[in-house]
Amino acid sequence: MKRLTAILCSFCIFVSVLSGCNGKKTDRSFPEEETSTVIFSEATNEAADQSGSDIEETVTSRFNLSESPELIEYLSVDPDRARAVKLAGQHGLTEEDLNGQYTLFLKFSNTIEGNSGLGDYREYVYRIFPKVAKRVDYLQEGYFFYMLSTLCIRVADIDKTYAGLYDLTNVILISEYYLKEREWRLPYVIFHELMHFLDWSINGLRDSACVYDKEHFRSREYWSQPEEKRFEADYCERTDFLTEAGAEYFATKYYTGASVAYTDGVVFLAGIEYIMGEEYLEQLFFSWDTDAIFKELFFGTSYMESKYMTGLELLDYITRVYLYEEEREFTFSACDILIDLYGCYKDGDWKEDKQFLAILRNLLGLDQKKWKNSKYADFIETIVFQSEAQFKKYKKAHVKGIPEKPKFDPDYPRIFMRDGKIYEGVLADLTDPVTGEKYTASITYEWDYENDELIGYEINRMKPISYGLAAPMASS
């Protein structure tokens, strides 16, 4: 009797959710009378004064439980699932995006709706939930939801060098200039800054790390450690290049399909993902102890402390060159770092791996200064662009056959990875071949590196979204 009463209560909750839904019926829908709250209420009232056997007979005859396995499934469904799936659909998300984290999504939505600081941009914040749901294994829930509840997004008159900024007071600033002059770029800016937000909040407060016997602890916890651990711990230098290149890399991977800034750093991270895998790169970026994870990666090779420090300076330089007033020279190349990591962590001969060579070529571009000081220079010279004519031929291959006649900005497609596959993405000015309309969009290419030919491409025209608009971000 108690079991049946529980089933009846679960079903009542579920049909009350269904009664608020409109739309075409699917094979999993029931006839109108079978999902009617009124009819179910009548069955419940009738059942109240009957014995257990009479209740079973009433429910079975009215709802055909014995012939309806779908109904049995609905009777046992988690009520949070129905609510979450319906709510997610209102914000452009699918049930697959929720990754089974229905209760977490409801909490996520409640937090967003209760945060007035998000203003008109809260719809963008909804779009990061799939990344949270995928990484619940190291989600620090208390800290993350505190940060989400206090996140502020607003337009500001900031330095025109920046399209947007994530302030560590948990504020995203969007350039007033870019909104006026380049409104189409808004999604690129916000998603980049939201990756900063995730970086600094999903795994607890990101902090400088110390390592002792492979154990990581926060530098601010230093004095609470035993004396032996304090004096023997290895302090890990900051990986500033990863902060910006990582935010752009994951914004590209998840949302935009093309990097528009920090492009050399983005390609370098594609190399890391190709060698170490997607799980590793996501842990590297989103964990609080990024600095320690990255240092341990390098010390798995033959790098010593001095070379590691130089390597950090080199990676920061190629990623954030705009910060340096004078041109810098280094004793080795960024491609050397990737090649050394490949030799240490990946099987096979890197010289025979055409996908890896494509990453190196994409990283080096036409700038010989990026590889002339490499210890592998003799070989690299055989795979990189040797002249402007070769470079133009490469770019022309990415334009041929596209009726929108793209003009690239920046100068050529840059590699990133998604779901274990290599893609090339670029921002471009295009012209609609039918209407003549001119617009800017990202183009994502899939390339066959074994045969050096195009497999396919997708034009992603990012559209700014407003609160309550349940529509995909991109169209092609």
C-alpha positions in Angstrom: 0.0 0.0 0.0 2.8 2.4 0.9 4.6 1.6 -2.2 1.6 2.3 -4.4 0.9 5.5 -2.6 4.5 6.6 -3.3 4.0 5.8 -7.0 0.8 7.8 -7.1 2.5 10.8 -5.5 5.4 10.6 -8.0 3.1 10.4 -10.9 1.0 13.4 -9.6 4.1 15.5 -9.4 5.2 14.5 -12.9 1.9 15.1 -14.6 1.6 18.5 -13.0 5.0 19.3 -14.7 3.7 17.9 -18.0 0.5 20.0 -17.9 2.6 23.2 -18.4 4.2 21.9 -21.6 2.9 22.6 -25.1 4.1 21.2 -28.4 3.9 18.2 -30.7 3.5 14.8 -29.1 6.1 12.2 -29.5 6.0 8.4 -29.2 6.6 8.9 -25.5 3.5 11.1 -25.0 0.1 9.8 -23.7 -3.5 10.6 -24.7 -4.8 13.8 -23.3 -7.1 12.1 -20.8 -4.3 9.9 -19.4 -2.2 12.9 -18.5 -5.0 15.0 -17.2 -4.5 16.2 -13.6 -8.3 16.2 -13.1 -8.8 12.6 -14.0 -5.8 11.5 -11.9 -7.3 13.5 -9.0 -10.6 11.6 -9.4 -8.7 8.3 -9.4 -6.9 9.4 -6.2 -10.1 10.4 -4.5 -11.7 7.1 -5.4 -8.7 5.2 -4.1 -8.8 6.9 -0.7 -11.7 4.8 0.5 -10.7 1.5 -1.1 -8.6 -1.5 -0.1 -5.1 -2.1 -1.5 -6.4 -4.5 -4.2 -9.1 -2.1 -5.3 -6.6 0.7 -5.6 -4.4 -1.5 -7.9 -7.4 -2.4 -10.0 -8.5 1.3 -10.3 -5.1 2.5 -11.3 -4.5 -0.4 -13.7 -7.8 0.0 -15.5 -7.6 3.7 -15.8 -4.0 4.0 -16.8 -3.2 0.6 -18.4 0.0 0.1 -16.4 0.4 -3.5 -17.6 0.4 -2.4 -21.2 2.4 0.9 -20.8 6.1 0.5 -19.9 6.6 4.2 -20.8 4.1 5.1 -18.1 6.0 3.0 -15.6 9.2 4.8 -16.5 7.5 8.2 -16.0 6.1 7.0 -12.6 9.7 6.4 -11.4 11.3 9.5 -13.0 13.3 11.9 -10.9 11.1 15.0 -10.7 14.2 17.3 -10.9 14.9 15.8 -14.3 11.6 16.9 -15.9 11.9 20.4 -14.4 15.6 20.7 -15.5 15.1 19.5 -19.0 12.1 21.8 -19.6 14.0 24.8 -18.1 17.2 24.0 -20.1 15.2 24.0 -23.3 14.2 27.6 -22.5 17.8 28.6 -22.5 19.0 26.8 -25.6 20.3 23.7 -23.8 19.5 20.1 -24.4 19.2 17.2 -22.0 22.5 15.9 -23.2 24.1 19.3 -22.2 23.0 18.6 -18.6 25.0 15.4 -18.5 22.6 13.9 -15.9 23.2 16.8 -13.5 19.6 17.8 -13.2 19.5 19.0 -9.6 22.8 20.9 -10.1 21.3 22.7 -13.1 18.3 23.8 -11.1 20.6 25.2 -8.5 22.7 26.8 -11.2 19.5 28.4 -12.7 18.3 29.6 -9.4 21.6 31.2 -8.7 21.7 33.0 -12.1 18.1 34.2 -11.7 18.9 35.6 -8.3 21.9 37.5 -9.5 20.9 41.0 -10.7 24.5 41.8 -11.5 24.3 39.7 -14.7 21.9 42.1 -16.3 21.1 41.4 -20.0 24.0 38.9 -20.3 22.7 36.1 -18.1 21.8 34.0 -21.1 25.5 33.7 -21.9 26.1 32.4 -18.4 23.6 29.6 -18.9 25.7 28.3 -21.9 28.6 27.5 -19.6 26.6 24.9 -17.6 27.6 21.9 -19.9 31.2 22.6 -19.0 30.4 22.6 -15.3 28.3 19.4 -15.6 31.2 17.7 -17.5 33.6 18.6 -14.7 31.7 17.8 -11.5 34.5 15.5 -10.5 36.5 18.5 -9.4 33.7 21.0 -8.9 34.1 22.9 -5.6 30.4 23.5 -5.3 30.3 25.9 -2.4 32.9 28.2 -3.7 31.7 28.0 -7.3 28.1 29.0 -6.5 29.3 31.8 -4.2 31.2 33.2 -7.2 28.3 32.6 -9.6 26.0 34.5 -7.2 28.4 37.5 -7.1 29.5 37.6 -10.7 28.8 40.9 -12.4 28.8 41.6 -16.2 28.7 45.2 -17.4 29.7 47.6 -20.1 32.6 50.0 -19.3 34.8 52.5 -21.0 38.0 50.5 -20.8 41.3 50.7 -22.7 40.7 50.1 -26.4 43.5 47.5 -26.4 41.0 45.1 -24.7 37.6 43.9 -26.0 36.8 42.7 -22.5 38.4 42.1 -19.1 37.7 39.7 -16.2 38.6 41.5 -13.0 39.5 39.3 -10.1 36.9 41.1 -8.0 34.6 38.8 -10.1 33.5 41.4 -12.6 33.5 41.0 -16.4 33.9 44.3 -18.2 32.8 44.6 -21.8 34.4 47.4 -23.9 31.9 50.1 -24.7 33.9 50.8 -27.8 33.5 47.3 -29.1 29.8 47.3 -28.5 29.4 50.4 -30.6 31.9 49.6 -33.4 31.9 45.8 -33.4 28.7 44.5 -31.8 29.1 41.2 -33.7 32.1 40.4 -31.6 30.1 40.4 -28.3 29.8 36.6 -28.1 33.5 36.1 -28.7 34.3 38.5 -25.9 31.9 37.2 -23.3 32.7 33.6 -23.8 36.4 34.3 -23.5 35.8 36.2 -20.2 33.5 33.4 -18.9 36.3 30.9 -19.4 38.3 33.1 -17.1 35.5 33.0 -14.6 35.4 29.2 -14.8 39.2 29.1 -14.5 39.1 31.1 -11.3 36.1 29.5 -9.6 35.1 26.0 -10.6 37.8 24.2 -8.6 38.0 26.7 -5.8 40.1 29.8 -5.6 43.0 29.5 -8.1 46.2 30.0 -6.2 49.9 29.7 -6.5 50.9 26.1 -5.7 53.8 24.4 -3.9 54.7 20.7 -4.5 56.1 18.3 -1.9 56.5 14.6 -2.9 53.8 15.1 -5.6 51.4 16.6 -3.2 50.1 20.1 -4.1 49.2 22.7 -1.5 48.4 26.3 -1.8 51.2 28.8 -1.2 49.0 30.7 1.4 48.9 27.4 3.4 52.7 27.3 3.5 53.1 28.1 7.2 50.5 25.6 8.3 52.6 22.8 6.8 55.0 20.6 8.8 58.5 22.1 8.9 60.1 19.5 6.6 57.4 20.0 4.0 57.8 23.8 4.1 61.6 23.7 3.6 61.6 21.0 0.9 58.5 22.1 -1.0 59.0 23.3 -4.6 57.3 26.7 -5.3 55.7 26.8 -8.8 56.0 29.8 -10.9 52.9 31.4 -12.4 51.8 30.2 -15.9 50.4 33.6 -17.0 50.4 32.6 -20.7 48.0 29.8 -19.8 45.5 32.2 -18.3 44.9 34.0 -21.6 45.7 31.3 -24.1 43.6 28.8 -22.2 40.5 31.1 -22.0 40.7 31.7 -25.8 41.4 28.0 -26.5 38.3 26.8 -24.6 36.1 29.6 -25.9 37.2 28.5 -29.4 36.7 24.8 -28.7 33.3 25.1 -27.0 31.6 28.1 -28.7 33.2 30.1 -31.4 35.1 27.7 -33.6 37.9 30.2 -34.2 40.5 32.0 -32.1 40.6 35.7 -32.5 43.4 36.5 -29.9 46.4 34.9 -28.3 46.6 32.7 -31.4 50.2 31.4 -30.9 49.3 30.3 -27.4 46.1 28.7 -28.6 48.0 26.6 -31.2 50.6 25.6 -28.6 47.8 24.3 -26.3 46.5 22.3 -29.3 49.9 20.7 -29.3 49.6 19.9 -25.6 46.2 18.4 -26.1 47.4 16.4 -29.1 50.2 14.9 -27.0 48.5 14.5 -23.6 44.8 14.3 -24.5 41.6 16.4 -23.8 41.2 15.3 -20.2 44.7 16.4 -19.3 44.3 19.8 -20.9 41.0 20.5 -19.2 42.4 19.5 -15.9 45.5 21.7 -16.5 43.4 24.8 -17.2 40.4 24.4 -14.8 42.2 23.1 -11.7 43.2 25.5 -9.0 46.8 24.2 -9.1 47.5 24.8 -12.8 51.1 26.0 -12.1 52.0 22.8 -10.4 50.5 20.5 -13.0 52.3 22.4 -15.8 55.6 22.3 -14.1 55.4 18.6 -13.4 54.6 18.0 -17.1 57.9 19.7 -18.1 60.0 18.0 -15.4 58.9 14.7 -16.9 61.3 15.6 -19.7 65.0 16.6 -19.2 64.2 20.2 -18.5 66.0 21.8 -15.6 64.7 24.7 -13.5 66.5 27.4 -15.6 65.3 26.0 -18.9 61.7 25.8 -17.5 61.8 29.4 -16.4 63.0 30.5 -19.9 60.3 28.3 -21.4 57.7 30.1 -19.4 59.0 33.5 -20.6 59.1 32.3 -24.2 55.5 31.0 -24.0 54.3 34.2 -22.4 56.1 36.3 -25.1 54.5 34.5 -28.1 51.1 34.5 -26.4 51.1 38.1 -25.1 53.6 39.8 -27.4 51.6 43.1 -27.1 52.8 43.5 -23.6 56.5 43.7 -24.7 57.9 47.0 -25.9 61.0 45.4 -27.4 61.4 42.2 -29.5 62.9 39.4 -27.6 65.1 36.5 -28.7 65.4 33.1 -27.0 67.9 30.3 -27.2 65.3 27.7 -28.3 61.9 27.7 -29.9 58.3 26.9 -28.7 58.3 24.0 -31.2 61.2 22.5 -29.3 59.1 22.3 -26.2 56.3 20.5 -28.0 58.8 18.1 -29.7 60.4 17.3 -26.4 57.1 16.7 -24.8 56.0 14.5 -27.7 59.2 12.4 -27.3 58.5 11.9 -23.6 54.8 11.3 -23.5 53.7 10.1 -26.9 54.5 6.9 -28.8 55.9 7.1 -32.4 58.2 9.2 -34.4 57.1 12.9 -34.4 58.8 13.4 -37.8 56.4 10.9 -39.4 53.2 12.2 -37.6 51.6 14.5 -40.2 49.0 15.8 -37.8 51.7 16.9 -35.3 53.7 18.4 -38.1 50.6 20.4 -39.1 50.5 21.8 -35.6 54.1 22.8 -35.7 53.7 24.4 -39.1 50.6 26.3 -37.9 52.4 27.5 -34.8 55.5 28.8 -36.7 53.7 30.4 -39.7 55.9 32.4 -42.0 58.0 33.9 -39.3 61.5 32.3 -39.5 62.5 33.9 -36.2 60.2 31.4 -34.5 62.2 28.4 -35.5 65.7 29.4 -36.7 67.1 28.9 -33.2 65.5 25.5 -32.8 67.7 22.4 -32.3 65.5 20.8 -34.9 65.9 23.7 -37.4 67.3 21.5 -40.2 64.2 19.3 -40.3 61.7 22.1 -39.5 62.9 24.0 -42.5 61.5 21.2 -44.7 57.9 21.5 -43.3 57.3 25.2 -42.8 56.4 28.0 -45.2 59.5 29.2 -46.9 58.0 32.1 -48.9 55.1 34.4 -49.1 54.0 32.5 -52.2 53.7 29.3 -50.2 51.8 31.0 -47.5 49.3 32.5 -50.0 48.8 29.1 -51.6 48.0 27.7 -48.1 45.4 30.4 -47.5 44.0 30.1 -51.0 43.3 26.5 -50.4 41.0 27.6 -47.4 39.1 30.0 -49.6 38.6 28.0 -52.8 35.1 26.8 -53.3 33.5 28.9 -50.6 30.9 31.1 -52.3 31.0 33.7 -49.4 34.6 34.6 -50.6 36.2 35.0 -47.1 38.9 37.5 -46.3 40.7 36.4 -43.2 41.2 38.5 -40.1 43.7 37.6 -38.4 45.9 36.4 -41.2 45.3 32.6 -41.4 43.4 29.7 -39.8 44.7 28.5 -36.5 44.6 25.0 -35.1 42.6 23.8 -32.1 41.2 20.5 -31.1 37.7 19.3 -30.3 36.5 15.8 -29.4 39.9 14.3 -30.2 40.1 15.8 -33.7 42.1 18.7 -35.2 40.3 21.7 -36.6 41.4 25.0 -38.1 39.4 28.1 -37.3 39.6 31.7 -38.5 37.6 34.9 -38.3 36.7 36.3 -41.8 34.8 39.0 -43.6 32.2 37.3 -45.9 29.6 38.3 -48.4 26.2 36.5 -48.7 26.2 35.2 -52.3 22.4 35.7 -52.6 21.7 39.0 -50.8 25.1 40.6 -51.1 25.1 41.3 -47.3 28.5 41.7 -45.8 29.2 40.2 -42.4 31.9 38.8 -40.1 31.9 35.2 -39.0 34.2 32.4 -37.9 35.0 29.5 -40.3 35.9 26.1 -38.9 37.7 23.7 -41.2 38.3 20.0 -41.0 41.4 19.0 -42.9 42.9 15.7 -44.1 46.6 16.1 -43.2 47.6 12.7 -44.7 46.5 13.8 -48.1 46.6 17.5 -47.6 43.0 18.2 -48.7 39.9 19.8 -47.3 37.3 17.5 -45.7 34.7 20.2 -45.0 34.0 23.5 -43.4 31.4 25.3 -41.4 30.5 29.0 -41.2 29.5 30.1 -37.7 27.7 33.4 -37.6 27.7 34.2 -33.9 24.6 36.1 -32.9 24.3 38.1 -29.7 21.6 36.6 -27.5 19.3 38.2 -25.0 17.7 36.9 -21.9 15.0 34.4 -22.5 15.9 33.6 -26.1 16.0 29.9 -26.6 18.0 29.6 -29.8 21.4 28.2 -30.8 24.3 30.6 -30.7 25.6 29.8 -34.2 24.1 29.2 -37.6 25.8 28.0 -40.8 
